[in-house]
């Protein structure tokens, strides 16, 4: 892979700091800004897309949202971990880095953040959006994931149900069952995965539990009422939806967004879970190159 210029830094935000990482040099093409999942997951896995900067002569910009990674982690202020804070952080990033015209890619929670930003704030300068393995409805997400839990072995189904009934998610049987579920539908960690995916990160556990909940299928945090399906017609920019056949973002979840965003396109990656850009990196980068060039 061709060596590329990588610029790292931090910008002030609400008395804290936001870490950013820019790959490539400025060109006539609008940069691609990446919104990671979680909340609290960090930018690490997005580094598999570094090659896009060289292949497409376009800067890509990723950052760690407040509460995780190399950004500030104010664990004494859980009230900060709301969608409003993270939208303000994205707006601050654009202002501080002079990002007037951009393409936007949000994965999982990052896609939710992109949807909130586009639907509620109608920002200027967004050339296109890529909604990667994300959702427009917390309730539909929960129903679909509980449907998939039914395919787990009986003992694992029972362990998850017992944890939910007791509202206690620390037991060893539950943790084993949840790990199995996540390895099936997110990604199975193995030695052959890229180093950036395996690299230890500062996860934002408090950010995740405060905003979302104890696991992917129990949205009981302050995002529990995230319901944007009926607002998706507010998205007027070119929209690409990507997901995997084995994704937490089931084909039904993806289609519920595709059906409601006028003119949107949807690419379903076979045999992929929650991170098709990790499992089929070259194919994903080729798709992004075509999409971004078409929508410049």
Secondary structure, 3 states (H helix, E strand, C coil): CCCCCEEEEEEEECCEEEEEEEECCCCCCCEEEEECCCCCCCCHHHHHHCHHHHHHCCCEEEEECCCCCCCCCCCCCHHHCCHHHHHHHHHHHHHHHCCCCEEEEEECHHHHHHHHHHHHHCCCCEEEEEEECCCCEHHHHHHHHHHHHCCCCHHHHHHHHHHHHHCCCCCHHHHHHHHHHHHHHCCCCCCCCCHHHHCCCCCCHHHHHHHCCCCCCCCCCCCCCCECHHHHHHCCCEEEEEEECCCCCCHHHHHHHHCCCCCCEEEEECCCCCCHHHHCHHHHHHHHHHHHHHCC
